[in-house]
């Protein structure tokens, strides 16, 4: 599903990853993190796709909201588990969205 975001500017956190073999609780934790993030101040939405490379983009109103999410205790635990069990590699990028437009049928 495409996230409904406000008029720019806002921020995007782009998380690209390659996974280890097996689920090992990953799907459950991913769902829990989306639910938890959606409760955080400044959260605007999320989009995610996974094939050979997984890409999750979360949208935030400002850098402070992103910082607070990174410091969230449960999110920190999930990140540690990701490094230990779920990811072969990942990269996080933070970008400001200056313009967006859409099409819907």
C-alpha positions as CSV (number, residue, x, y, z in Angstrom):
1,X,0.0,0.0,0.0
2,X,1.2,3.5,-0.8
3,X,1.5,5.7,2.3
4,X,-0.6,8.8,2.4
5,X,1.8,11.6,3.2
6,X,1.2,15.3,3.8
7,X,2.4,18.1,1.5
8,X,6.2,18.3,1.5
9,X,8.6,18.9,3.0
10,X,8.9,15.8,5.2
11,X,11.5,13.1,5.6
12,X,12.0,9.6,4.3
13,X,14.1,6.9,6.0
14,X,15.1,4.4,3.3
15,X,16.2,1.0,4.7
16,X,17.6,-1.4,2.1
17,X,18.6,-4.9,3.2
18,X,19.6,-8.4,2.2
19,X,18.4,-11.2,4.5
20,X,19.8,-14.3,5.9
21,X,18.1,-17.6,5.2
22,X,14.9,-18.4,7.1
23,X,12.4,-16.3,8.9
24,X,13.6,-16.8,12.4
25,X,10.9,-14.5,13.8
26,X,11.6,-11.7,11.3
27,X,8.1,-11.3,10.0
28,X,6.5,-11.1,13.4
29,X,9.1,-8.5,14.5
30,X,8.7,-6.5,11.3
31,X,5.0,-6.3,11.8
32,X,5.5,-5.3,15.5
33,X,8.0,-2.5,14.4
34,X,5.5,-1.0,11.9
35,X,2.8,-1.0,14.6
36,X,5.1,0.6,17.1
37,X,6.5,3.2,14.7
38,X,2.9,4.2,13.7
39,X,2.4,5.1,17.4
40,X,5.4,7.4,17.4
41,X,5.0,11.2,17.3
42,X,5.9,12.4,13.8
43,X,5.3,9.1,12.0
44,X,3.6,9.7,8.6
45,X,3.5,6.2,7.0
46,X,5.5,3.3,5.6
47,X,6.0,1.3,2.4
48,X,7.8,-2.0,2.1
49,X,8.8,-4.5,-0.6
50,X,11.0,-7.6,-0.5
51,X,12.6,-9.7,-3.2
52,X,16.3,-10.2,-3.5
53,X,16.7,-6.8,-1.7
54,X,14.2,-5.6,0.8
55,X,13.3,-1.9,0.8
56,X,11.3,-0.2,3.6
57,X,10.6,3.5,3.4
58,X,9.2,5.2,6.5
59,X,8.1,8.8,6.4
60,X,8.5,11.3,9.2
61,X,7.6,14.9,9.9
62,X,11.2,15.9,11.0
63,X,14.6,14.7,12.0
64,X,13.8,14.8,15.7
65,X,11.0,12.3,15.1
66,X,13.4,10.0,13.3
67,X,16.0,10.4,16.1
68,X,13.3,9.5,18.8
69,X,12.3,6.4,16.8
70,X,15.9,5.3,16.6
71,X,16.3,5.7,20.3
72,X,13.0,3.7,21.1
73,X,14.0,0.8,23.3
74,X,12.0,-1.9,21.5
75,X,13.3,-0.6,18.1
76,X,16.9,-0.8,19.5
77,X,16.3,-4.4,20.6
78,X,14.9,-5.2,17.1
79,X,18.0,-3.6,15.4
80,X,20.3,-5.7,17.5
81,X,18.4,-8.9,16.5
82,X,18.6,-7.8,12.9
83,X,22.4,-7.6,13.0
84,X,22.7,-10.9,14.8
85,X,20.0,-13.0,13.0
86,X,18.2,-11.5,10.1
87,X,20.4,-9.4,7.9
88,X,23.5,-10.2,5.7
89,X,23.8,-6.5,5.0
90,X,21.8,-3.2,5.2
91,X,22.0,0.5,4.5
92,X,19.9,3.3,5.9
93,X,19.5,6.6,4.1
94,X,17.7,9.7,5.4
95,X,16.4,12.1,2.8
96,X,14.2,15.2,2.7
97,X,11.2,14.9,0.4
98,X,10.9,18.3,-1.3
99,X,8.2,17.3,-3.9
100,X,5.8,14.5,-4.5
101,X,3.0,13.8,-6.9
102,X,0.7,10.9,-7.5
103,X,-1.6,9.0,-9.9
104,X,-4.5,6.9,-9.0
105,X,-7.0,5.1,-11.2
